[in-house]
Amino acid sequence: MVEALRPVPDTITHKEKEPKGRMPALIQGGMGAGVSNWELALAVAIAGEKLGKPVLGVVSGTGLPQIMFNRLQNGDPNTKRALEAFDRELDLNVGKELIQKYYVSDKSDLQEKSRKLVLPKPEFLVTGNEDMKRRMTNLAVASAFVEVWLAKQGHNQPIGINVLEKIQLMHLPTLLGAMLAGVDYVLIGAGIPSQIPQLLKDFANRNTASYKLDVKGLPEGLTMKLDPKRFMSGKEKLKKPKFFPIVSHDVLAKYLASKVEVDGFVIEGPLAGGHNAPPRGREKTFNENGEPIYGEKDVPDLAKIADLGKPFYLAGGYATAEKLKEAQGFGAAGVQVGSIFALCNESGIREDLKQQLRERIAAGTLEVLTSAKVSPSGFPFQVVQLGTTISNNEAYEERKKLCDLGYLVHAYLRPDGRVGFRCPSEPESNYLRKGGEIESMDGSVCLCNALIDTVNPQGEFPIVTLGKELDPIKTLMDGKENGRYSAEEVVIYLTSHK
């Protein structure tokens, strides 16, 4: 594993001034599906405001329709309140329709409303009839609005949203919903997000935005479009958020800076949790645990990144105040930190899983392995080895395969000329019938259901992802009852230099 980054020479100077306002020194990572929920982002923002620290709370944009649905089914009053604000601020009836259909006020209501409820899949944004497209668009726009709106209440700090470029079907409605709620930053990794700046600009100017979907067998892809005006009654323009791609190397940073309007970068190393960039080069090597091995080619040249004249942040193994100071010595504006926030009280991880993780970390027995196969996205993914999760291969193999959420599906050109969707984690007969290759199914798991189950038990196998550097978590846990700590304690720990 690569742990060191090349420092920036003292002679480096930025080519342009930093954006107006105080840049955050600490970005809270946008983790999982509902791990970085509105409650965590809100707690980080309030802590920053209280302590006078420049921090950025971030919500995850992954799987938001399903997460909102689960909260409505659980009778969550905050989600109901946010949907009412969605209608009130935008002069709509979308929130009212969603509340009437999905909100549960008591157990008898739950039995009635859960009997035949099935959410439309993201692929219906392309393959569905007009009514299905409208339903899925409404769900996605509203759910992103809800998450960002709730995170922005009660303080004056900025809020960001993190999305994966690989989940292309959802970019248009998710980012529109976030912008309608006034999101301040958009952070995107797991791909090359060169289409995002124009999308943000179009929505900000009340224009129809487009996104080209990658389709195997269709070199030109499929262009998806969304006109924001039906969600913008009374609004002439939207605020355009700052755009921060999450990249692993100076080569991609330079490419993006030369092609599109970029406000800054997050430079994420292979120690970070969640999805990581694969090792550079054609020849991939693996260690005895099957983990991809990173080498000298994977070390970004920070001097070249600084020379682009944009603020940048370092991520992956930077979860201490000393590491923040070190990053700033390299020329970075600050750091992005995830795992230490993932186990704080306000994160969305189920409490039973948090307690198991805390106990294993305290005992020094928790292992995190980088899997090159587990994610259908094709990107390496950090997997915590915990018997009650998806890492228990024998138990997981007995699971009945299904593909009922469909966020990480791959688009392909069908023999009849239409676009279809498949996933290497769906039932084998379905995947092969759709032209998928049996080799790509090896080791792949249903990440959609696993990520959702990590925050809301649904009878599936959860998956937990953390970075490989666990000592900062153990330090914060020491001396606390059951190892519990708050987001505010994390902010203090990371920003208080000795």
N, C-alpha and C positions, 0 to 999 in steps of 0.2 A: 504494500500500500504506500501511496505517496503522502507524506505528512507535511512536507515543507514547501513553501512558495518562495520564488525569487523576490527579494526585497526591491523596492523602487529606489533608484539612486536619488540622492538629495537634490540633484540638479533638475529633476523633473518639475515642470510647471504646467498647470492646466491651461489649455488653449482658450477657454472661455470661462466666464464667471459662473459660479454655482447659481442654480435657480434661486429666485427671490424667496425669502423665508428661511427658516432654520431647518437644515437637512437633518433627518433622524440619524442618530449614531447607532441605534439598535433597531433592527427589523425582526419582529416575531414571525417565524416561519409559518406559511400556510400549509398545514399538514392534513393528510388523509382526506376522508369524506366526513366532515363534521367534527374532526378532532380540533382543528382551529375554527371553532364555532364563534358566533357573535359574542357569547359570554366571555370567551378568552380574549378576543380582540378588544372588547369593551374594557375589561379589567386591565389590560396592558395600557390602553390609552389613558384611563383614569389614573393609573399609577404614574405614568409619565407626567401628566398634568400636575398631580399632587406633589411629586418630587422635583418638578422642574427639569425633567430629563427629556431630551429629544428622542422619542421612540415612535415606532409605527406598529400599530396593531393590525393584524391581517386575518381575514376570513378565508377559508378554503372554498373555492367555487365548484368543487367536484361533487356530483350527485345531489345537488341542492333540491331538485323536485322531490326525490325520494325522502330526503331528510325532512323537508317541510311537511310532506304527507304523514310521516311517522309522528311528527310533533302534533299535528292536527288530530291524529287518531288518539294521541295521549292527552288531548284536551289542553294543550299548552296555551295559556292566555296571552303570552307575549307574541306568539306567531299570529294569533287572531287580531291582536292590537295592531301589528305591523301591516297585515292585509287590509285592515280598515283604513290605515293611513295611506296605503297604496291607492285605494279608491278615492279617498278624500283629496289627496294632493294632486292626483292626475285626472280627476273627474271621470272615474271608470266604475264598472260593476264587476270587474274581474275578481277582485278579492271577495266580494259578497258571494259570487258563484262558488268559489273554492271553499269558503267557510260552510255554505249550505251543503255542499256535497261531501266534504271530508271531515269537518270539525266535529269532535265527539264531546258531548257535555256530561254524559254519564254512561254507565255500563250497558244499559238497555239500548242507548243510542249507538254504542260501539257495535253491538251485535247486529243492529239493523244496517249500519253504514258500512260494515266490513264484509257483508255477505257476498257481494258481487263486485267489489271494488278492485279494479286493475288499472294501474297507471299506464298511459301510453309510453312506448319506448322512444328514446331520442331519434331512432331511425325513421319514425313516422314524420319527422320534419321534412324528410325527403320522399318517403314511399307512401305516406298516408293520404287519405282524401282530405278535402279542404277543412272539414270539421275536425278531423284528427290532428291536422297540422295546427289549427287554431288552438286546440286544447293543449297540445304539447308546448306551443309557443307561450301561451298564457301561464302555464305551470312554471316554465323555465324563467321567464321574465319576472314573474311575481316572487318566486323563491329566492332569486338573487337580490331583488329589492328588499325583501324581508331580512335577509342575513346582513346586508350592509346597513340598512336603516336602523336596525336594532343595535348594531355595533357603534353607530354614530350618536346615540342618545346620551345626553347628560354631560357632555364635555366638548372641548373645542380642538381636540387633537385629530390628525389625519387618520384615515382608515384605508387599508388596501385590500385587494382581492387577489388570490393566487389561483391560476388555472393551468391545466396541462394542455400544451399545444396538440398532443395526440388525440384529445377528446374534441375533435374539430366540429362535430355535429352541434355542440352546445355553445360555441363561442358567441354567435350573434345574439341569441336571447339572453344568455348569462351576462354578457358585458353590457347589454342595453339595460337590463334590470339593475345592475350595479351602478351604472351611470345615472339612472333615474333617481337612485337613492343618494347620489352625490359622492360616489367613491372617489378617493384622492389618488390612489396608485393602483396600477395593474401590473402584476408580476406573473410572468409566464415562462415555464420551463418545459422539459421533455419534448423538444422539437426545435424547429427553426421558425420563430413567430414573426416572420417578415410581413405578414398581411395585417397584423394587429394595428399599427399606427394609423393606417388609412381608415380602418373600421372605426376607430375611436374618433377620428376627425369627422367622418361622415355622420356618425350619431350625434356628435356635439353640435353639428350644423343642421340637424334635423333632416338629413338626407338618407336615402336608402343605402344601407351598407351591404357589402358582399363578402363572402369567404369561399375560397376554392377548396373543396373537399378532395383529398387524395383518394383515387379510385384505382385499384389494381386492374390493369388491362385497359385503362382509359388514360393515356398520357396527359391529356389536357385537363383531367379532373372534372369535377362537377361544381358549378358555381351556385352557391346558396345565397339568398338575399332576404333582407328584412327591412321593411319600412317602419321607422320608429314613430311615425306621426299618429298612428292610432292609439299609442300609449302616451301621447304628449299634448293632450288638449290643454291649451292655455300656456304652454311652454314654447318659447321661440327657439331657445338654445339650451344645451346642456354643458356643464363644466367638463372640459376634456382632462381626464386624469393623466398623471405622469406614467410613462411606460418604462418598466424595468425588465428586460429579458433576463432570465436565469441561464447562464452559460457556464461551461466548464473550461473554456480555453480562449486565449486571446485571438485565435484565428476567427472563431465565430463572432466574437465581439467586434472585431474590425470589419468583418463582412456586413453585419447588421448596421453598424454606425455609418458605413459608406452607402448603404442602400435605403435606409428608412430613418425617420425621426425617432431617436432614442434619447431618453432623459437620464438614464443611468444603467448600471449593470449590477447583477448579483453574480459573483464568481464562486461557483459551488464545487468543492472537491469531493472525492470519492468516499470520504468519511461521513458525509451527511446522510441522514435517513431518507426513506422513501425512494423515489426513482433517481438514478444517477446516469450520467452519460457513460456509454461504453468506452473501454480503452481505445485510444487512437491507434490506427494502423490496421492492416489486413490480417496479420497473424495474431490471433487471440490465444492467450495462454491462461491456464487455470491452476490454482493451488490444490492441495490434497483434499480440500473441502468442496471443490468445484467452483470456487469463487474466481471471478476474472482478476487477473493481475495487472495493476497499473504500473507504468514506468515513467521514465524521464520525458517521453513524448507527451505525457498527460499533464505535465506541470505547466501552468499558464505563465506567461511572461508578464508580470504585473507592470513593468515599465512600459510595455507596448499598450497595455490597457489604459494606464494613466495618461499616456500620450494622446488618447482619443479625446481627452478634454471633458469627460463625463464623470460624475461621481460614481464610485463603485464600492461594493460591499463584498466581504469575504464570508464564506459559509462552509461548514463542515469541519468541526473540531475547534471552534472559536468561542466556546461557551464559558469564558471566564473574563473578568475585568482585565486581567493581564493580557489575554489574547485580543481583546478589543483594542487595548493600547498598542499592542504589537501590529495589528492590522492597520491602525491609523499611522503607525510609523512606516508602513509599506506604501502609504499614500492613499489608503482607502478612507472613505467617509465614515465607515463603521463596519458592523458585522450583521449577518442574518443568523438567527439561532432558532432551532426548532425543538429538539428532543427534550431539553430541560423544561420547556413550556408544556410539552406533551403530557408530562406527569404532574403538573401543578393542579390545584384543586379545580380550577375553572375550565380545564380542557374537556373535550367531549368524550374521551375514552371512558368506557364503562368502569365503574368503581371497583368491581370485582377483578377486572384485569389490571387496573392500576395497582391494587394491593398486591397481587401476585408479582408484578414487575418490581415494586418497591422492595418486597421481601428478597427477591433474587438479586437485586442490585446491592442491597445491604449485605448480603452474604457473599457477594463477589462471584456468583455462579451464573449470571445471565450472559448468554451468548447471542451475538448478532452476526448472521452470515449474509453475504451478498449473493443473491441468486440471479443467475443469468437467464433463468427460464420462467420464473414464477409469474411475471407480469405479461399479459397478452400484448402489451405495448411494444415488447421487444427490448425495453430498457432494463438494465440491472436494477434490482430492488433489494433493499435491506430488510431482512426478515428476522425478527426476534424468535429464538427457539424456545417455545413454551408449549407444554403438552396439551393445553386446553385450546390451542389455536390451530390454524391451518398448517403449521409446521409439523404437526403430528401426521406424518404421511400415511400411516396405516389407517388411522381413523378417517382421514380425508378421502382416501380411496373408496371407502364404503359409502360416501355421500352420493346421493342421487344427483346427477348432473342436470343443470337447467341453465337457461340464459334468459332470465325474466326481467333484468334491469337494462342491460345493453348499452353501457356507457363506453366501454373500451372495444367495441366491435370494429372490424375492418371492413371498409367498403370495397366491393369488387364488381366487375362487369359480368353480368349473367349472360348465358348463351343467347337469350332472347333480346339482348341489347339494353335491358334495364339494369339499374344499380341494385345490388343486393348487399346484405351484411352478414358477416360470419365472425366467429370467435373461436380460437383454439381450445377454449375451456368449455364450450358447449358440448352437448352429447355427441359422441364420436360419429354416429351415423349421420346426424344432421350436418356436421362440419365437412365430412367427406363428400356428402351429396352436393354440397355447395362448392366443391372444387378445392377444398382445403387439403393441405399435405399432412399426412399422418405424423411426420417428423416434428412438425411445429407444435403438436399437442403434448409432446414429452415434457413433463414437469410443469406445464402451464396450469394455473389455478384460476378459479372464478374470483378475480380481484374485486369486482363490483360488489357482490354479495358479502365477501369477506370484510371489505372496508366499512360497509354499512353496519354489519353485525358488530363491529368493534365499538360502535357508539350506541347501537340500539339492538338488543338481542332479538333475533328473528328465527332461532333454531338453526342457524348456519354456523360455519366455523369462522371465527374472526381472524384477522391478521393484524399483527402489531409490528410497526416499523419504527426503529430508532436509529440514531447515528451510532457509530462504533465507539465514540468517546463518552463513557458513562460516568467517569469520575466526578464531573461537576454536579451531576444529579445526586450522587452519593453524598457529596459535600453538603448540599442543601438539605438533604434528608436527615443528616446527623443531628441527634438530640431532639428531634421533633416527634410528637406522638404519632405512631403509625407511619412515620416518614412523610407526613403531609406538609405541603408548603403552598404558598399562594403565588399568583402571577406578580404581585407587587414585590414579594421577596426575591423573585427571579430578577426583576428589573433592578432592584437595589444591588443584588449580588453581581450583576453584569456591568453595572455602570459606576460602581464605587471603587475607584482606584486607591490602592494603599499608598 
